[in-house]
Amino acid sequence: MSEPKSRYLSRRNFLTRSAALASTLLVGRMAFAQSATKNSKFNDDLEMAISFELEQPSGGRYNRPYVAVWIENESGYPVRTVSLWMLTSAKGMRWVRDLRRWAQGEATRQAKDGGDLVATVSSPTRNAGKYTVVWDGKNDKKALVDQGDYYICVEEAREHGPYQLVRKKVTIGNSPAKQSLGSDGELKDVSIELRKRK
């Protein structure tokens, strides 16, 4: 003999509602986990090593290049200038605008936040060779940034020479990682390593 129809429907309703509730809880838990990851700060136990090579072409006059290494957020706003190699003399200052992307971003940042990064973070130009600079995961105001997607930017320009820019999006998580970012002209083998702080 079959069960009464009303009891059969009520059991089906119960199972349907239970499945819907479980699904809602699972989706909510996943959304919370993603939100927590997105709002988690850069792991203070880590640092990012940004490595690259400045190649010297054969023959002819060679002027040491201006180089900027910086981090942009997902929308392209500058978060931190890690390194800036240039001449800070009056003669040298006119060439900083040849670092096109960095100079444009710095003008935008300066209008919003004030301060002069040329005066505070610049150091002398370097000869051709292999270099590594280190980012501590902080912004220009010395606060840890959130984990997530950022652009790593390395730009090179030199008088009587070409202009190069390597800019690539990377995802910063909570564990060590390595990634090659590519090359452009005399700017070779740009790579990053998220590693334990030294």
Solvent accessible surface area in square Angstrom, and as a share of the most:
residue,aa,sasa,rsa
1,M,246,1.10
2,S,103,0.66
3,E,80,0.36
4,P,85,0.54
5,K,157,0.66
6,S,85,0.55
7,R,139,0.51
8,Y,114,0.43
9,L,72,0.36
10,S,66,0.43
11,R,109,0.40
12,R,130,0.48
13,N,80,0.41
14,F,134,0.56
15,L,107,0.53
16,T,84,0.49
17,R,178,0.65
18,S,45,0.29
19,A,65,0.50
20,A,58,0.45
21,L,110,0.55
22,A,60,0.46
23,S,60,0.39
24,T,90,0.52
25,L,110,0.55
26,L,105,0.52
27,V,93,0.53
28,G,40,0.38
29,R,177,0.65
30,M,104,0.47
31,A,54,0.42
32,F,149,0.62
33,A,55,0.43
34,Q,123,0.55
35,S,53,0.34
36,A,45,0.35
37,T,84,0.49
38,K,137,0.58
39,N,99,0.51
40,S,42,0.27
41,K,113,0.48
42,F,4,0.02
43,N,34,0.17
44,D,78,0.40
45,D,88,0.46
46,L,2,0.01
47,E,12,0.05
48,M,2,0.01
49,A,4,0.03
50,I,0,0.00
51,S,35,0.22
52,F,4,0.02
53,E,44,0.20
54,L,1,0.01
55,E,72,0.32
56,Q,98,0.44
57,P,51,0.32
58,S,116,0.75
59,G,68,0.65
60,G,76,0.73
61,R,168,0.61
62,Y,45,0.17
63,N,34,0.17
64,R,108,0.40
65,P,0,0.00
66,Y,14,0.05
67,V,1,0.00
68,A,0,0.00
69,V,0,0.00
70,W,3,0.01
71,I,0,0.00
72,E,5,0.02
73,N,45,0.23
74,E,97,0.43
75,S,100,0.65
76,G,20,0.19
77,Y,54,0.20
78,P,14,0.09
79,V,20,0.11
80,R,34,0.12
81,T,4,0.02
82,V,28,0.16
83,S,14,0.09
84,L,0,0.00
85,W,4,0.02
86,M,3,0.01
87,L,92,0.46
88,T,79,0.46
89,S,63,0.41
90,A,97,0.75
91,K,141,0.60
92,G,0,0.00
93,M,73,0.32
94,R,118,0.43
95,W,73,0.26
96,V,22,0.13
97,R,162,0.59
98,D,54,0.28
99,L,0,0.00
100,R,144,0.52
101,R,77,0.28
102,W,9,0.03
103,A,23,0.18
104,Q,133,0.59
105,G,16,0.16
106,E,15,0.07
107,A,62,0.48
108,T,72,0.42
109,R,14,0.05
110,Q,71,0.32
111,A,94,0.73
112,K,148,0.63
113,D,59,0.31
114,G,31,0.30
115,G,57,0.55
116,D,66,0.34
117,L,19,0.10
118,V,16,0.09
119,A,82,0.64
120,T,104,0.60
121,V,48,0.27
122,S,28,0.18
123,S,37,0.24
124,P,92,0.58
125,T,7,0.04
126,R,76,0.28
127,N,91,0.47
128,A,32,0.25
129,G,25,0.24
130,K,161,0.68
131,Y,54,0.21
132,T,71,0.41
133,V,19,0.11
134,V,66,0.38
135,W,2,0.01
136,D,34,0.18
137,G,0,0.00
138,K,61,0.26
139,N,39,0.20
140,D,35,0.18
141,K,146,0.62
142,K,130,0.55
143,A,50,0.39
144,L,47,0.23
145,V,12,0.07
146,D,53,0.28
147,Q,14,0.06
148,G,22,0.21
149,D,45,0.23
150,Y,19,0.07
151,Y,40,0.15
152,I,0,0.00
153,C,0,0.00
154,V,0,0.00
155,E,0,0.00
156,E,0,0.00
157,A,6,0.05
158,R,23,0.09
159,E,57,0.26
160,H,130,0.58
161,G,33,0.31
162,P,63,0.40
163,Y,63,0.24
164,Q,2,0.01
165,L,48,0.24
166,V,10,0.06
167,R,80,0.29
168,K,85,0.36
169,K,84,0.35
170,V,5,0.03
171,T,102,0.59
172,I,4,0.02
173,G,28,0.27
174,N,96,0.49
175,S,70,0.45
176,P,78,0.49
177,A,57,0.45
178,K,158,0.67
179,Q,68,0.30
180,S,81,0.52
181,L,13,0.07
182,G,32,0.31
183,S,62,0.40
184,D,55,0.28
185,G,46,0.45
186,E,17,0.08
187,L,0,0.00
188,K,59,0.25
189,D,96,0.50
190,V,0,0.00
191,S,38,0.24
192,I,13,0.07
193,E,57,0.26
194,L,7,0.03
195,R,43,0.16
196,K,129,0.55
197,R,92,0.34
198,K,188,0.80
